Amino acid sequence: MRDGTYIGEYEIANLKKIELLSKMMGKEIKEGQIESNVDKSIPRSNIFIETEHVTVPGKVKDLNMDIKEGEVVGFAGLLGSGRSKIAETLFGTM
């Protein structure tokens, strides 16, 4: 799904990373266009935030995740899918 439109179903075992990126972006991406600025020398073993079975009745159900030090996390979804509720729950504003 991209921008609320069904794009297709694909077998992960047969889908190359570059093809997945092209489908996500909605345009052809070539190998040389991909650039990463992630510093892979930083160890990602220290857990910064960890949740287990977090539930807010009617809002969030059974949220389990861990975010390691140095990771950047984004929440994506359609309007009304619960992105804001998860963020509000994690940061105590709910």
N, C-alpha and C positions, 0 to 999 in steps of 0.2 A: 504494500500500500504506500502510495506517495501522494501527499496533499489530499488525502481522503479518497483517492481513486485506487481501485484494485489494479495492480500491475501484473500479478501472476503468482504461480507457485513453482518453486524450484527445489530440486534435491540438493541439499547442502554439499554432499559428497562430490557432485558434478559441477558446482558453481565456483568459478575462480573469483578471487578477491576483486580483481579489476572489473569483472562482469557485475558483481554485486554493487560495487561503487557506482558503476554506470547506471544501473537500474535505480539506485537510491537518488542519484542526482538528476536523472531524466535526460541525460546526454552522454555521448560516448566519452569515456575517460581513457587515456592512453597511459601505459606504464610510466613514461617519462614525466607525466604531469603530477604524479603523486610525490609529495614531499612531506616528510615528517619532521617536526621540531621537538619531538619527545626525547628527553634526555634519558636514555636507557641505562645509564650508569648509576642512576639513583635506585637504591634497593626499595622495593615496593612491599616490604614484609610487615611494616608497622601499621596496624589497623587504627585508623583515625576515628571512624564511626562504625558501629556495629549494631544491627537491630535483629531481634529474633521474635517472631510472632507478635509484632506490634499491631494492635487493632484499635481503631476508634470507631465505635458503633455507627453504622450508616455512612461512614466516610472512607476508612482504610481497613482492609481485612488481611491479616496474616502477612505483614511486611517483613521480609527477611533479606538482609543484604549486609555487606561490609564494604567500606570504602577505605582504601589504604592511603597512607601518607603520600602526597604528591599527585594523586589521581584527580582528574577533573571529571565530574559527573553531570550529566544533563538528563532531564526528564522530558520525554516526548510523548505526544498523544493528541488525539482530537479534543476539541472543546468538550468539557464535561467528563473527561476520562479519568480525572483524579490527580493530575500532575500537581496542581496547586495544593491539594489536600495532603499529599505525601510530603511536600516541602514544608508546609505549615506544621505538620506533625513532627518532622525531624527537628525543626528549629524552635519548637515550643510556642508557636503563635496561635495554635488552635485551641 
